C-alpha cells in the first residue's frame, strides 16, 4: 500500500527541518510510485531545500536498491553530515 504524497512530504519535512548542517540527502522511492508523482515529490523537495545535494533512488521487494541520479541544485561547503531516508512509498 502506498502512502499519500503530502503525508510523505510532511514526514520528510519534519525530519529535514530539524537537521543542522545537513548537506546530502539520499532518498529511495518505491518502484510502484507513479512517475508523475515521483517527479512532483522530487521537485517539491529540491525547491524547499535548495542548498542540499539530493541523491535519488528506487527500491522494491526482491530488487536491489538502484540509484537513479545525483542532483545538486546549488554549490555548498562540504559537510560530513548525511541523512539517508528510506521512503515506504508516496
Phi, psi and omega in degrees: 000131180267150183266154177303131181303323181291327176292317178298315180298318179299320179294314178297317180299318179300317179291309186292325181292344179265351182274135178248131177078015180288138180234334183229133176234125175253123185228127177260134178247138182299141183295343180276356181284134178302139182303322180294316178296320181298311180297320179296316179298315180298315180298318180297316179296313183293329178287322182286325181235071186291340181277355181270151171268125184256136174236118185250144179210178182233142176224160176190166178298142177057029174220151178284140175304136182236121177275123186262339182193156168240116181242136176229119183281310181227155176288144177210159179299147178293141177220151180272355182278127180223153177228128176248117182249121179264101182285139180279351183139172178255000000 
